[in-house]
Amino acid sequence: MLVGVLATPSPAMAQAVREVFKRVSPSVVVIRARGQEVTSGGTTTFTETGSGVLISSDGSVMTAAHVVHAMNEITVEFVGGESVPARVVASEPGADLSLLKLDRVPTAARPATLADSDTVEVEDQVIVVGAPYGLSYSVTVGWISARWAPNTVYRAMPLAEFFQTDAVINTGNSGGPMFNVAGEVIGVVSHNISKGGGSEGLGFVVTGNTAKRLLLEKRSVWTGLEGQLLTEQQADLLNLPPPALGYLVKVVAKGSPAEALGIHGGTTTMVIGGETLVAGGDIILSVHGIAVQKAADLVKIRETMNALPSGQSFKATVLRAGRVLELTGTAP
């Protein structure tokens, strides 16, 4: 009957969770973002709901990159319903992390405290607050199931160290904070793994120290574009000049550095080798002299852009409608 004991929280535990929630709820936010996507029927508008956490009195909010990275309009909602416009100021899709800056900070808002996540251990109790399926300020409680080093559990996010947790995580929790029992932020919710589409006790949360390092301690330039590296077959069929593979641009966010550079997003879809691609947008061939020939080149380009001083000029070469163009921009 041990399972029954673990599944039913003691009165003391319930009281502790209740007190933590009261203390931290002024720092937790619901994020509502609007963007565009390209389908076989053309370009349509869609909305994304996620969560986040206020970490500074000047309006910095941590969240998941997949919630906001390529979105056109972002609104942050605080407990009580007050909504504030926000913009992305830093983003690292390789760890599913973004940093927002609010236009203003509501008087009732209170920044959360960031803990040293290296001190967190397996079997520590944790509390997740967010907006699953848009249900604002929902609380789930669980345990740290495991800790995963970068580039081990989720290859699409190679820079993220993850906590695995059995605390229930669903759509809308993404970007929300995971707290320890002291009410300190120890991680930012990323995703869950599920065969049925629901929560199966396999939630993954980017550790707080990863978030601090990538968003606060180093420069993580927000580009505002989303796309994919082409395969050799796709590059050949799209007539790219060899040996380039190229980065096919899918979406460019309004007001982003990519838009300022003049990058064009896709307009339609096409199928190559059974894979549906968003086509009609630019194919990036090189940035700042670095040719896009393999996946490692994208990492090198990102590292180079992060190191450029703000305002320094750079060039990007793109293939657009069969023509090779050179675009000039300035580092954000």
ABEGO torsion letter per residue (X at the ends): XAAAAAABBBAAAAAAAAAAAAAAAAABBBBBBBBBBBBAAEBBBBBBBBBBBBABAAGBBBBBAAAAAABABBBBBBBGGBBBBBBBABBBAAAGBBBBBBABBBAABBBBBBBBAAABBBGBBBBBBBBBGGBBGBBBBBBBABBBBBGAABAABAABBBBBBABBBBBGABGBBBBBAAGBBABBBABBBBAAGBBAGBBBBBBAAAAAAAAAABBBBBAGBBBBBBBAAAAAAAGBBOABAEBBBABBBBGBAAAAAGBBBBABBBBBGGBBBBBGBBBBABBGGBBBABAAAAAAAAAAAAABBBGBBBBBBBBBGGBBBBBBBBBX
